[in-house]
Amino acid sequence: MIRRPSAILVLLTGLNLFNYLDRLVLAAVLPKIQGELLHHSSFLGGLLETVFLIGYFVTAPIFGSLGDRMARKWLIAAGVIVWSGATCASGLATTALGLVAARAFVGIGEASYATLAPTIIDDITPPEKRGRALAYFYAATPIGGALGYLVGGFVEVRWGWRSAFFVAGGPGLVFALVCLMIAEPARKVLTEKPNVRRDLRRLLTVDLYRQGVYGFCAYTAAIGAFSYWAPTFLFRRYGLALDKANFRFGVITVVAGALATAIGGKWADNVRHEVAAEHGGGALDASEVVERETVRGLLRICAIGTAIGAPLVVACFLAPSSGAFFVLVFFCILALFLGTSPINAVILRAVPPEVRASAMAVSIFAIHLLGDLWSKPFVGLLIDHLPVDVAMLASLPVAIALSAVIWWPRKRQVFPS
């Protein structure tokens, strides 16, 4: 059995890396898929991600409700097997309909893992180290996404776009078996029968939780569309070869994203130390006041990052050359990913411990339904009818700025007892 918290964190972080590698490998090879299966339509290319997200966010609340009541490692392992198998099936698709079906099952499988893994990390980590632990876990988001660009571009140019999905999906099957060896920490579990609607009503009474999720929706709409269409933007706007566009954007995303996530995680831990010192004489207690003020501080980190990132996004799309774009996008990613660890900590810490899996599931449902479910095909539709730089400028900076406004802490907010 795997009992050491550090070993569990490494395992779950490795899985998160492959989770995001799979998501972005589609973006890396999308122009090739459009030419072979989608009749060169950017709108249909965006819809491929939409069907993935439908499978993802529709089933997330179910996994969240089950995760508050039963052993989470079995749900995670089952989800990883489904997503890995469906990723490989994406490479076997010979029609647009077959590819759509495979991507939908990828979403269903990923919903289990993405909902439950952060709750295990939160349970095994002392309060004063949770920011850093979540930062390590969510550092796999930009790194895995960047590897999706790198792997997709590298494999596609040598063996074709189908092989990229085989490389992305295979390792997950091994990880799934290892997940069954996790020794889950003791916790309070819900004993009443699952009721997604009742859990949702309970969560939506928490002001800080609602604020975090609403801002996350606007953020996800922008970041999701940006990351999905970035290789296509570079390919069309500057005439970069697809493998070069994927490689350069991927390397920058790895470096800037990992650095930003680490800074954000350390900043989050410092916020808790400062709040505890102010309200508890330096003791890292779990009192209502400390928890509430910590969550407010975490929201401020998120707001600062997106407030800096919004004008940088505008500058990226106005860049006169690919070199200028890459310089600007480094600092843009650095700002936007500062909140990766803090916002997920907000989702977990703003609610009672026994409903954290449900809280994560509801946030996943909301950020995709109100975020990148529609933003990716919407931007694709704009790209079909406008210059690619105009299409990106017309939609993404506004959503990022909106997230900063929503996340900025209010003076009076309600915290659950």
DOZAMAR-392206 format. One record per residue (C-alpha): x, y, z; residue in one letter; residue number from 1. Coordinates in steps of 0.05 Angstrom, whole numbers. Layout:
       xx       yy       zz   res     n
        X        Y        Z     A   NUM
...
//
This chain:
       xx       yy       zz   res     n
        0        0        0     M     1
       22       72      -13     I     2
       17      109       53     R     3
       69      165       50     R     4
       35      231       34     P     5
       93      251      -11     S     6
       87      187      -52     A     7
       11      197      -59     I     8
       23      269      -81     L     9
       74      247     -133     V    10
       27      194     -161     L    11
      -33      239     -166     L    12
        9      295     -196     T    13
       36      248     -249     G    14
      -35      229     -267     L    15
      -54      302     -271     N    16
        3      314     -319     L    17
      -23      260     -367     F    18
      -93      287     -356     N    19
      -73      354     -386     Y    20
      -26      324     -437     L    21
      -86      288     -466     D    22
     -129      350     -468     R    23
      -78      393     -506     L    24
      -51      340     -553     V    25
     -117      350     -591     L    26
     -102      424     -599     A    27
      -32      408     -623     A    28
      -56      365     -681     V    29
     -123      400     -693     L    30
     -105      432     -761     P    31
      -88      362     -788     K    32
     -154      333     -761     I    33
     -192      391     -791     Q    34
     -163      375     -859     G    35
     -176      301     -856     E    36
     -242      293     -818     L    37
     -274      362     -807     L    38
     -274      394     -876     H    39
     -228      450     -851     H    40
     -281      478     -804     S    41
     -255      515     -742     S    42
     -326      514     -713     F    43
     -327      438     -716     L    44
     -257      437     -687     G    45
     -283      476     -627     G    46
     -342      428     -620     L    47
     -294      370     -611     L    48
     -273      401     -545     E    49
     -345      417     -528     T    50
     -367      344     -530     V    51
     -307      327     -486     F    52
     -329      379     -436     L    53
     -402      356     -437     I    54
     -379      286     -416     G    55
     -333      318     -365     Y    56
     -377      367     -329     F    57
     -443      328     -332     V    58
     -414      269     -295     T    59
     -369      308     -247     A    60
     -426      321     -196     P    61
     -442      247     -196     I    62
     -370      229     -180     F    63
     -367      284     -128     G    64
     -429      259      -92     S    65
     -402      187      -93     L    66
     -333      210      -71     G    67
     -362      241       -7     D    68
     -391      173       11     R    69
     -344      117      -13     M    70
     -271      100      -26     A    71
     -245      150      -77     R    72
     -187      109     -104     K    73
     -234       60     -139     W    74
     -271      116     -172     L    75
     -206      148     -194     I    76
     -178       83     -223     A    77
     -241       69     -262     A    78
     -241      139     -290     G    79
     -168      135     -311     V    80
     -180       69     -348     I    81
     -239      100     -386     V    82
     -203      164     -405     W    83
     -139      127     -427     S    84
     -177       77     -469     G    85
     -219      132     -501     A    86
     -156      173     -517     T    87
     -127      114     -555     C    88
     -194      106     -590     A    89
     -189      179     -613     S    90
     -129      158     -655     G    91
     -169      102     -687     L    92
     -228      145     -708     A    93
     -241      146     -783     T    94
     -301      193     -782     T    95
     -319      257     -746     A    96
     -374      221     -709     L    97
     -326      168     -683     G    98
     -278      221     -659     L    99
     -335      258     -624     V   100
     -356      195     -587     A   101
     -285      180     -564     A   102
     -275      251     -538     R   103
     -340      247     -499     A   104
     -315      185     -462     F   105
     -248      219     -449     V   106
     -288      272     -412     G   107
     -327      222     -371     I   108
     -263      187     -348     G   109
     -227      252     -331     E   110
     -286      276     -289     A   111
     -274      224     -236     S   112
     -200      239     -228     Y   113
     -204      315     -231     A   114
     -260      316     -180     T   115
     -231      270     -128     L   116
     -154      274     -131     A   117
     -150      345     -100     P   118
     -193      323      -41     T   119
     -145      267      -24     I   120
      -86      315      -27     I   121
     -123      364       18     D   122
     -136      308       68     D   123
      -64      283       72     I   124
      -30      352       77     T   125
      -22      394      141     P   126
      -58      462      136     P   127
        7      502      133     E   128
       32      463       73     K   129
      -32      456       32     R   130
      -16      514      -14     G   131
       50      483      -35     R   132
       20      414      -42     A   133
      -35      439      -87     L   134
       16      480     -125     A   135
       56      417     -140     Y   136
       -7      381     -162     F   137
      -32      439     -206     Y   138
       37      452     -235     A   139
       21      391     -277     A   140
      -33      433     -310     T   141
       13      479     -351     P   142
       68      426     -355     I   143
       21      371     -379     G   144
      -14      419     -426     G   145
       54      441     -454     A   146
       75      369     -463     L   147
       11      359     -502     G   148
       36      412     -551     Y   149
      106      383     -552     L   150
       87      310     -557     V   151
       32      324     -608     G   152
       77      367     -652     G   153
      136      318     -647     F   154
       96      255     -660     V   155
       50      284     -714     E   156
      107      308     -759     V   157
      140      239     -756     R   158
       84      187     -750     W   159
       19      225     -762     G   160
      -34      255     -716     W   161
      -65      188     -697     R   162
       -1      165     -663     S   163
       -2      225     -618     A   164
      -65      199     -584     F   165
      -34      130     -573     F   166
       26      161     -538     V   167
      -19      204     -495     A   168
      -67      149     -474     G   169
      -23       89     -461     G   170
       12      108     -395     P   171
      -54      122     -359     G   172
      -72       48     -359     L   173
      -11       34     -316     V   174
      -25       92     -269     F   175
      -96       67     -258     A   176
      -71        2     -228     L   177
      -22       38     -182     V   178
      -79       83     -157     C   179
     -112       22     -125     L   180
      -52       17      -77     M   181
      -66       85      -45     I   182
      -82       81       30     A   183
     -137      134       36     E   184
     -134      178       98     P   185
     -189      173      151     A   186
     -243      226      141     R   187
     -315      243      158     K   188
     -361      215      104     V   189
     -433      230       89     L   190
     -481      175      107     T   191
     -545      199       74     E   192
     -561      176        4     K   193
     -530      215      -54     P   194
     -571      275      -75     N   195
     -536      322     -124     V   196
     -591      374     -121     R   197
     -589      378      -45     R   198
     -513      383      -43     D   199
     -515      438      -95     L   200
     -565      479      -54     R   201
     -521      471        7     R   202
     -459      495      -29     L   203
     -492      554      -62     L   204
     -509      584        6     T   205
     -434      599       16     V   206
     -417      668      -11     D   207
     -342      657      -16     L   208
     -352      592      -53     Y   209
     -400      625     -103     R   210
     -352      682     -114     Q   211
     -294      635     -128     G   212
     -334      593     -177     V   213
     -364      652     -215     Y   214
     -295      683     -226     G   215
     -268      615     -245     F   216
     -322      610     -300     C   217
     -299      673     -334     A   218
     -226      653     -326     Y   219
     -237      584     -354     T   220
     -275      611     -415     A   221
     -214      653     -433     A   222
     -157      606     -414     I   223
     -192      546     -447     G   224
     -201      582     -513     A   225
     -132      613     -511     F   226
      -96      547     -499     S   227
     -139      509     -550     Y   228
     -131      558     -607     W   229
      -59      582     -593     A   230
      -24      535     -642     P   231
      -76      552     -696     T   232
      -65      626     -682     F   233
       11      620     -691     L   234
        1      576     -753     F   235
      -46      626     -787     R   236
      -22      693     -759     R   237
       53      685     -768     Y   238
       58      626     -816     G   239
       97      583     -766     L   240
      101      509     -782     A   241
       55      471     -735     L   242
      111      431     -702     D   243
      151      495     -688     K   244
       90      532     -662     A   245
       74      474     -615     N   246
      146      467     -591     F   247
      158      541     -576     R   248
       90      552     -544     F   249
       97      488     -504     G   250
      166      504     -476     V   251
      143      574     -455     I   252
       81      545     -422     T   253
      122      494     -383     V   254
      171      546     -356     V   255
      123      604     -343     A   256
       65      560     -319     G   257
      107      519     -271     A   258
      141      581     -243     L   259
       75      617     -234     A   260
       42      558     -200     T   261
      100      551     -152     A   262
       98      626     -135     I   263
       22      623     -126     G   264
       27      563      -80     G   265
       81      596      -36     K   266
       41      660      -35     W   267
      -21      621      -13     A   268
       17      590       45     D   269
       43      658       65     N   270
      -28      685       66     V   271
      -49      632      115     R   272
       11      645      160     H   273
       -4      719      160     E   274
      -78      710      175     V   275
      -64      659      230     A   276
      -13      706      262     A   277
      -62      763      260     E   278
     -123      726      287     H   279
      -93      668      326     G   280
      -29      694      357     G   281
       12      656      306     G   282
      -24      589      315     A   283
      -44      555      251     L   284
     -113      537      276     D   285
     -174      520      235     A   286
     -220      571      266     S   287
     -276      602      225     E   288
     -243      670      225     V   289
     -176      644      200     V   290
     -209      601      146     E   291
     -253      658      122     R   292
     -197      710      119     E   293
     -150      659       87     T   294
     -200      646       31     V   295
     -208      721       21     R   296
     -133      728       15     G   297
     -130      671      -36     L   298
     -184      705      -78     L   299
     -141      769      -78     R   300
      -82      730     -107     I   301
     -127      705     -163     C   302
     -153      775     -177     A   303
      -84      806     -179     I   304
      -59      754     -229     G   305
     -116      763     -278     T   306
     -115      839     -271     A   307
      -43      838     -294     I   308
      -56      785     -346     G   309
     -114      819     -383     A   310
      -73      876     -416     P   311
      -17      827     -430     L   312
      -66      783     -469     V   313
      -84      844     -512     V   314
      -10      857     -525     A   315
        1      784     -545     C   316
      -51      786     -600     F   317
      -26      853     -625     L   318
       46      830     -628     A   319
       77      846     -696     P   320
      119      782     -699     S   321
      121      713     -670     S   322
      183      731     -630     G   323
      147      789     -596     A   324
       87      744     -583     F   325
      130      692     -548     F   326
      163      744     -503     V   327
       96      774     -484     L   328
       61      707     -475     V   329
      114      685     -424     F   330
       95      743     -378     F   331
       21      733     -394     C   332
       23      660     -372     I   333
       64      678     -311     L   334
        9      726     -289     A   335
      -51      683     -307     L   336
      -26      619     -273     F   337
      -11      653     -206     L   338
      -81      635     -184     G   339
      -80      561     -204     T   340
      -66      535     -134     S   341
     -103      590      -96     P   342
     -169      584     -133     I   343
     -171      509     -123     N   344
     -155      519      -50     A   345
     -213      568      -46     V   346
     -260      514      -74     I   347
     -237      465      -21     L   348
     -230      511       39     R   349
     -293      554       33     A   350
     -339      495       48     V   351
     -345      443      104     P   352
     -296      384       98     P   353
     -349      331       88     E   354
     -373      363       22     V   355
     -307      380      -10     R   356
     -313      327      -64     A   357
     -381      355      -82     S   358
     -354      426      -80     A   359
     -299      408     -129     M   360
     -349      371     -173     A   361
     -399      429     -175     V   362
     -343      478     -192     S   363
     -321      433     -250     I   364
     -393      430     -274     F   365
     -401      506     -270     A   366
     -334      529     -300     I   367
     -343      485     -361     H   368
     -418      497     -372     L   369
     -409      572     -365     L   370
     -337      575     -389     G   371
     -299      537     -442     D   372
     -358      494     -464     L   373
     -381      552     -508     W   374
     -318      594     -513     S   375
     -278      546     -556     K   376
     -330      536     -611     P   377
     -349      610     -606     F   378
     -277      631     -619     V   379
     -274      579     -674     G   380
     -336      609     -706     L   381
     -303      678     -703     L   382
     -240      650     -735     I   383
     -282      623     -793     D   384
     -306      694     -808     H   385
     -253      742     -782     L   386
     -177      748     -782     P   387
     -150      702     -727     V   388
     -120      759     -686     D   389
     -186      798     -688     V   390
     -224      736     -667     A   391
     -180      725     -606     M   392
     -180      799     -587     L   393
     -255      804     -592     A   394
     -269      753     -538     S   395
     -213      732     -490     L   396
     -185      795     -456     P   397
     -255      816     -432     V   398
     -267      749     -399     A   399
     -200      752     -363     I   400
     -214      823     -337     A   401
     -283      801     -314     L   402
     -252      745     -272     S   403
     -208      797     -237     A   404
     -269      840     -220     V   405
     -309      780     -193     I   406
     -251      752     -151     W   407
     -232      817     -116     W   408
     -254      805      -43     P   409
     -316      841      -16     R   410
     -319      871       53     K   411
     -375      828       81     R   412
     -384      754       64     Q   413
     -416      693       96     V   414
     -376      632      116     F   415
     -408      565      135     P   416
     -407      541      207     S   417
//
